[in-house]
Amino acid sequence: MAENGKATPKRPLTRLDTFARDYARYFEANLQLTNTPGAALVIVKDTQVLFMKGYGLRVAGKSDSIDENTVFRIGSLSKGFAGVLPGLLVQDSQLHWNDRVKDYCPDFTLRDPKQASRLELWHLLSHTTGLPYHAFTNLIEQDYSVQRIVKEYFPIAPVSGKEGTFYAYQNVALCIMEEVMFQRTGKTYAQLLSERIFNPLGMRHSSCDFHSIQNEPNKTPPHVQTGWGSWHPDKISSSYYNAAAAGGINASIHDMGQWLICLLGYRQDVAWTTTLDQVFKPVVKTDKERRIFPRWLPRDAAAYAMGWRVLDDQGDTIIYHGGYVNGYKSEIALNRKDGIGICVLFNAATPLSNNCVPEFFQQWKKVQSLVKRH
């Protein structure tokens, strides 16, 4: 209230405000249509959080609502952190992208030892080691450590293609970066994440271990559907915390908003623009993989960089990744040129995750076309 007792006038809505609110209305309506139990949404423009909100209940059947600090598992959105974090060590000249894996892991080998000796750090993060699709992911899910898999199973692993040109999505191979960074710095992956990303960005609810999410009071468990509109909470699994770089990060939507601001290039104290340029540079086409957003983009519009997918949306470059782990789904996407980004976290495997990113950028293009006409 103003001093004279009259209500303080609200500031006029900008075109950006209207865009964010329109998208939020779409999102909320489709949460109801898909009977999704809970979600959290953040939209960022440059340094500003345009919109942030939690939806639904933390636990179906109880009364606590999801808010901006509710913690979810983010699944393979973790790979984006695994791409940027070594980039920060490259930024400091502690690592170089073309360092050989064997420089840090001397015992590392494959069935083809010559190919193993040629592998460089960027091959791990771009899924271009030559290993077959999802090599030994089944062992990660059986709670084998990455170290054990690399020692016992990589030496007998078949090689399906030439490094740097053959793409096949990985979990275990990407996590070798954890050991590389430990050998270079003497610090664990969790320590480096906290020191270089979480703490500087104020991501105070983020972690990469099972113990932290177990002890987090404001968390949402995954949910399983027992019938249309009927959900019940499931247990939070320890699976993939043994492969934190691939799928072990926990975070709130507030934290992911701060991460988006960094990824858009507005936290030069953390990540330089040149570092992000290197991380986001497409390495290999992924057109032989299953299609990403088949009703939105053609198969040949997708590539992989280092921990990130790169999508060509009719000339606009979209940096993207999706995640699924333990019943949680997640999406993150940004257009660096326009300084716009979105992240969505779900506590269930909802079909809305397939549509929320394409709809976001389709609505954004309409806003941009109106701006150009005026």
C-alpha positions in Angstrom: 0.0 0.0 0.0 1.1 3.6 -0.6 1.5 6.0 2.2 -1.9 7.7 1.4 -3.6 4.3 1.8 -4.2 3.8 -1.9 -3.0 0.7 -3.6 0.4 1.1 -5.4 -0.2 0.9 -9.1 1.2 -2.3 -10.7 3.8 -1.8 -13.4 2.5 -2.3 -16.9 3.0 -5.8 -18.3 5.7 -6.1 -20.9 5.7 -8.3 -23.9 8.0 -10.6 -22.1 5.7 -10.8 -19.1 2.8 -11.6 -21.4 4.8 -14.3 -23.1 5.7 -16.0 -19.8 2.2 -15.8 -18.5 0.7 -17.2 -21.7 3.2 -20.1 -21.6 2.5 -20.7 -18.0 -1.3 -20.9 -18.8 -0.5 -23.5 -21.5 1.7 -25.4 -19.1 -0.8 -25.5 -16.2 -3.7 -26.5 -18.5 -1.6 -29.4 -19.9 -0.6 -30.5 -16.4 -4.3 -31.0 -15.7 -5.0 -32.7 -19.1 -2.2 -35.2 -18.6 -3.0 -35.6 -14.9 0.6 -35.0 -14.0 1.0 -35.1 -10.1 3.6 -32.4 -9.8 6.1 -30.2 -11.6 8.2 -27.0 -11.4 8.8 -24.5 -14.1 11.3 -21.6 -14.6 11.6 -19.2 -17.5 14.7 -17.0 -17.8 15.5 -14.0 -20.1 19.1 -12.8 -19.9 19.7 -12.2 -16.2 16.1 -12.1 -15.2 13.8 -14.9 -13.9 10.6 -14.1 -15.8 8.5 -16.8 -14.3 9.0 -19.5 -11.6 6.4 -21.7 -10.0 5.8 -25.1 -8.5 2.7 -27.1 -9.3 0.8 -29.9 -7.6 1.8 -31.8 -4.5 5.1 -33.1 -3.3 3.5 -36.4 -2.4 0.2 -37.4 -4.0 -2.5 -37.7 -1.4 -0.8 -35.3 1.1 -1.1 -31.6 1.5 2.4 -30.2 0.9 2.6 -28.3 -2.3 5.7 -28.1 -4.6 7.5 -24.8 -4.4 10.5 -23.2 -6.0 12.9 -24.9 -3.5 11.4 -28.4 -3.8 14.2 -30.9 -4.8 13.8 -33.3 -7.7 16.2 -35.7 -9.4 17.1 -34.2 -12.8 18.5 -37.4 -14.5 20.5 -36.7 -17.6 20.3 -33.0 -17.2 23.3 -33.9 -15.0 25.3 -34.4 -18.3 25.2 -30.7 -18.9 27.0 -30.0 -15.6 29.5 -32.8 -16.6 30.2 -30.8 -19.8 30.6 -27.4 -18.3 32.6 -28.4 -15.2 35.7 -29.7 -17.1 35.3 -26.7 -19.3 36.0 -24.6 -16.2 39.2 -26.5 -15.6 40.1 -25.9 -19.3 39.3 -22.3 -18.6 41.9 -22.4 -15.8 44.4 -24.3 -18.0 44.2 -27.3 -15.6 42.9 -29.5 -18.4 42.9 -29.3 -22.2 40.1 -30.8 -24.4 42.6 -32.8 -26.4 44.3 -34.4 -23.4 44.4 -38.1 -23.7 42.2 -40.1 -21.4 45.2 -42.4 -20.7 47.2 -39.4 -19.4 44.9 -39.5 -16.3 43.8 -43.1 -16.3 46.9 -45.1 -17.4 45.2 -48.5 -17.1 42.2 -47.4 -19.3 41.9 -49.7 -22.4 39.4 -51.3 -24.8 39.4 -54.4 -26.9 41.2 -52.2 -29.5 44.0 -50.8 -27.4 45.1 -48.4 -30.2 41.8 -46.7 -30.2 41.8 -46.5 -26.4 45.2 -44.8 -26.6 43.8 -42.2 -29.0 40.8 -41.2 -27.0 40.7 -37.6 -25.8 38.6 -35.9 -23.2 36.1 -34.5 -25.7 35.3 -38.0 -26.9 34.0 -38.9 -23.5 31.6 -36.0 -23.3 30.4 -36.2 -26.9 29.6 -39.9 -26.8 32.1 -40.5 -29.6 34.5 -43.0 -28.0 33.5 -45.7 -30.5 31.8 -47.8 -27.8 28.4 -49.3 -28.7 25.1 -47.6 -27.6 24.6 -47.5 -23.8 27.7 -49.7 -23.2 27.4 -51.3 -19.7 24.5 -49.0 -18.6 22.9 -52.2 -17.3 25.8 -52.6 -14.9 25.4 -49.1 -13.6 21.8 -50.0 -12.9 23.0 -53.1 -11.0 25.0 -50.7 -8.8 28.5 -51.5 -10.2 30.9 -48.6 -9.7 32.3 -46.9 -12.8 35.8 -47.8 -11.7 34.9 -51.5 -11.6 33.2 -51.4 -15.0 36.1 -49.6 -16.6 38.6 -52.0 -15.1 36.9 -55.3 -15.7 34.6 -54.8 -18.7 36.0 -52.0 -20.9 39.0 -54.2 -21.9 36.6 -56.6 -23.5 34.2 -54.0 -24.9 33.6 -54.2 -28.6 34.4 -51.1 -30.6 31.6 -50.1 -33.0 33.2 -47.2 -34.8 36.0 -44.7 -35.1 36.5 -42.2 -32.3 35.3 -38.7 -33.0 32.9 -39.7 -35.8 30.9 -42.6 -34.5 28.1 -41.4 -32.1 26.5 -43.7 -29.5 24.9 -42.4 -26.3 26.8 -43.4 -23.2 26.6 -43.2 -19.4 29.6 -45.1 -18.1 32.2 -43.6 -20.6 31.1 -40.1 -19.8 31.6 -40.7 -16.1 35.3 -41.4 -16.7 35.6 -37.5 -16.6 35.0 -37.7 -12.8 38.2 -39.7 -12.4 40.1 -37.5 -14.9 39.2 -34.4 -12.8 40.0 -36.1 -9.6 43.4 -37.1 -10.8 44.1 -33.5 -12.0 42.8 -31.7 -8.9 42.7 -34.2 -6.0 39.0 -33.2 -5.5 36.0 -35.4 -5.8 33.3 -34.7 -8.4 30.9 -33.5 -5.6 33.6 -31.2 -4.3 34.2 -29.7 -7.7 30.5 -29.2 -8.4 30.0 -27.4 -5.1 33.1 -25.2 -5.4 32.9 -24.3 -9.1 29.1 -24.3 -9.8 26.6 -24.8 -7.0 28.1 -22.4 -4.4 29.0 -19.5 -6.7 25.6 -19.7 -8.4 23.7 -19.9 -5.1 22.3 -23.4 -6.0 21.8 -24.1 -2.3 19.5 -27.1 -2.7 21.7 -28.9 -5.3 23.7 -32.1 -4.7 24.8 -35.3 -6.4 24.4 -38.0 -3.8 21.7 -40.3 -2.4 22.3 -39.2 1.2 21.6 -35.5 0.4 18.2 -36.1 -1.2 17.2 -38.7 1.5 17.8 -36.0 4.2 16.2 -33.1 2.2 12.9 -32.2 4.0 11.5 -30.3 0.9 11.7 -33.0 -1.7 9.3 -34.8 -4.0 9.5 -38.5 -4.6 8.8 -40.0 -8.1 5.3 -41.2 -8.7 3.8 -44.2 -10.6 0.4 -44.2 -12.2 -2.1 -46.8 -11.0 -4.9 -45.7 -13.3 -6.0 -42.6 -15.2 -5.6 -39.7 -12.7 -4.5 -41.9 -9.9 -0.9 -41.7 -8.7 1.1 -43.0 -5.7 4.6 -42.1 -4.6 7.4 -44.4 -5.2 10.8 -44.8 -3.4 13.7 -42.6 -4.4 16.3 -45.1 -5.7 20.0 -45.0 -5.2 20.4 -45.9 -8.9 22.7 -43.6 -10.9 24.3 -41.9 -7.9 27.2 -44.3 -8.7 27.3 -42.4 -12.0 26.7 -38.8 -10.8 28.1 -37.2 -14.0 25.6 -39.1 -16.1 22.4 -38.9 -13.9 23.0 -38.2 -10.3 22.2 -34.5 -9.6 19.4 -33.3 -7.4 18.2 -29.7 -7.7 15.3 -27.3 -7.2 13.7 -25.2 -9.9 15.2 -22.1 -8.2 18.6 -23.6 -8.6 18.0 -24.5 -12.3 17.0 -20.9 -12.9 20.4 -19.7 -11.7 22.1 -22.4 -13.8 20.2 -21.1 -16.9 21.4 -17.6 -16.3 25.0 -19.0 -16.2 24.5 -21.0 -19.4 23.2 -17.9 -21.2 26.5 -16.3 -20.5 25.6 -13.9 -17.7 27.9 -15.3 -15.0 31.3 -14.6 -16.4 32.8 -15.0 -12.9 31.9 -18.7 -13.2 31.9 -19.6 -16.9 33.4 -17.5 -19.7 31.5 -17.1 -23.0 34.5 -18.7 -24.8 34.2 -21.7 -22.4 30.4 -22.1 -23.2 31.2 -21.7 -26.9 33.5 -24.7 -26.7 31.1 -26.8 -24.6 28.1 -26.1 -26.9 29.9 -26.5 -30.2 28.4 -29.4 -32.1 30.7 -32.4 -32.4 28.7 -35.1 -34.2 25.4 -35.5 -35.9 22.9 -37.7 -34.2 20.6 -38.4 -37.1 20.9 -42.2 -36.7 19.6 -42.0 -33.2 15.9 -42.0 -32.4 14.4 -38.7 -33.4 14.4 -35.8 -30.9 10.9 -34.1 -30.9 9.8 -35.8 -34.1 6.7 -33.6 -34.5 8.9 -30.5 -34.2 12.3 -31.0 -35.9 13.6 -33.2 -38.7 16.0 -36.0 -37.8 19.0 -34.3 -39.3 18.4 -31.2 -37.1 20.1 -32.7 -34.0 23.8 -33.0 -33.0 25.7 -33.6 -29.8 28.2 -31.3 -28.2 29.8 -31.9 -24.8 27.1 -33.0 -22.4 24.5 -31.2 -24.5 22.3 -31.7 -27.5 22.3 -29.0 -30.2 19.1 -28.5 -32.2 18.6 -26.5 -35.4 15.2 -24.9 -35.2 14.9 -23.4 -38.7 18.1 -21.4 -38.2 17.8 -20.9 -34.5 20.3 -22.9 -32.3 18.7 -24.5 -29.3 20.9 -26.0 -26.6 18.9 -28.8 -25.1 18.9 -31.9 -22.9 16.2 -34.1 -21.5 16.4 -36.4 -18.5 14.7 -39.5 -17.1 15.7 -41.4 -13.9 13.8 -43.3 -11.2 10.4 -42.1 -12.5 11.4 -38.4 -12.7 11.4 -36.5 -16.0 13.2 -33.2 -16.8 13.8 -30.8 -19.6 16.1 -27.9 -20.2 16.6 -25.7 -23.3 18.0 -22.3 -24.2 18.5 -20.0 -27.1 21.8 -18.1 -26.4 21.3 -15.6 -29.2 17.9 -14.5 -27.9 18.9 -15.0 -24.2 15.9 -17.1 -23.4 15.7 -20.4 -21.5 13.4 -22.8 -19.8 13.7 -25.7 -17.4 10.9 -28.0 -16.3 11.1 -30.7 -13.6 8.4 -33.4 -13.2 7.9 -35.9 -10.4 6.4 -38.4 -12.8 6.8 -39.8 -16.4 4.4 -37.4 -18.0 3.7 -37.1 -21.7 3.9 -33.3 -21.3 7.7 -33.6 -21.2 7.5 -34.4 -24.9 5.7 -31.2 -25.8 6.7 -28.5 -23.4 10.0 -27.5 -25.0 8.7 -27.4 -28.6 5.6 -25.4 -27.5 7.9 -22.9 -25.6 10.0 -22.1 -28.6 7.0 -22.0 -31.0 5.4 -19.4 -28.7 8.7 -17.5 -28.5 8.9 -17.3 -32.3 5.5 -15.8 -32.4 6.6 -13.1 -29.9 9.7 -12.4 -31.9 7.8 -12.1 -35.1 5.4 -9.5 -33.5 8.5 -7.5 -32.3 10.0 -7.5 -35.8 6.7 -6.3 -37.4 6.5 -3.4 -34.9 
